[in-house]
């Protein structure tokens, strides 16, 4: 059937107009993209970036007033009183040694560690470096010593081999490094322990950010009532042993008997360890006042010896090994 040209031309023009309009509106719709949806992480990042830490400095008088209050509360040995100085959001770094094991922890309160800090400290506050330890429980000077410590506190300075945290693991606690601006060191009143404290002390931010304690190097041998023995030569040590034949550890019910040539220690059970002879080792200096020598007791051959340490205070001691108790053998009364 033949279509009349009278109607075909207008129809074609109409189709062209309709297709053109459709293409126009489609291209415009494609050019308008939807607005991106903000994720929560983006909002958090923004909030963190605008949060600032007030570092307005305190006067010397304000710093000492804060330290004085801390000392007062520390002396109570009550966790609740010390927790007042801890920012719960930031927490604090606690470093201790449990025998041979170094422990680095990041709690938000001190409750689980309070027993490690059950001792009294000096309260005379002095702005200077910690004094020299002279040995045998003596320091060149006593007091609560503090210094500026801004940008010096570093978590990597603590032995973390036991927990073995990676740098990524420590990242949430790095803020403690940035906030610390003072360090204080103070000895216990019995002079056997040194307490080290790290503080953030600013106008509106006064917190404890780190705490650690450690025994003085010669703590095992401190005894003010004991005199030093002649110790410089092997002959002097042998003379001391000739004049003192039996040494006892009353707490562990153990002894070293040079007349019977036997000693007792937990590793040997109920049977004493018999020895035929002993060998005196060289001097090791523990502190300016305390020296020790290894005394190795031999049974049948020199490969199966048992070693104790003899100090120039005249006492034998065992090495710390795992969960074994510490043995101190003094002259028996």
Steps between C-alpha positions, in 0.01 A plus 500: 500500500640843414511771772411847391782755520244743636523328844843330492708819516325644813525159676876476438558850630304421815706186571823695459385763753394235755832308478698825533314605815547158657878512438521849649330411827694171531840675465405760758395234748833319456697818564346552847675251739366422848677668795750264679389354834736588784621197695529497876878450476533828313307680773712344775820599321379854474413512869841361596677758287335793675550362853794682659694429817539802725871549566476817705800483733476495879715710729766327711281551805204329329716205392631448853150531646379226265797276583446557871140382470605197297758399763238534772259266320772254395598455864151365577559203263131513408419443134202737507721787617760445228232449232401862546820592314432271202310610191270208422489577129877510463592244768862467610808288440599262784837325482616239752729201528354180638821313567666474160182589312452862385135608498370802309130569544259779399211503750259785570534451876765368735289251697665184361850635568458676835684231699819579307496855637444425868788700642562847639704760313683823582285813475754786481456620140817606315531622140818320388627167365481185708812459717767233476443167675801420720408141581396308810179703525666841485433791261706816463182694579140409586173654387237519226689617190328628185618641166357631173431207269309639204546296178718246683251241625517201264310172543775322306738564789313234700586133453190347340646163396251311719188645331689559175273780373553633151527870424141479370387355835657793685359763268185572710723576800750726326291797611647446849842587356371829361324601821790430738705804601642409843683204650551432870724246677484428872643232727303306758563590863686172550714589194451166329263612222491783247161625378490678162199708397408670172256790512301728276484825696326785315243755619198287412666161455671361808538122480725207574589343162762243603626318809773247569701372795818298531723376777850639542764274345636364827168459682575135584809597697389809692540455874606799706575286804754285315861600459689448176734201484849486346426404142770617262696173469409132487708447814280749690184322383642160602591640842144627544361154416750331735372717785130460410404143426120505482254737328122480538188620315234478771212596273569220251638262765823460305870506583857485371722290728874503429579243771251247364574615145135519400234759420125498453295666226155440353634335183652217706181405682544347846855385433791744553740571217840356606810682384866402505642845436412850386644757263513875565419721202620855420352814655190659344411855603129547572523854638765733639485311828377150418709234328430132441686185398355181358574197715446178304465175696611182324405142568687246287596705197519865410217479250234435763560793729243707689565874524412749773606863537700622800489873574746713692229519766572135573180334372440242229205539262347300216431620150139586418368224277136491386256438785769380743521697825797721573744337742717708736743302715634703798738391772306273734459620857 
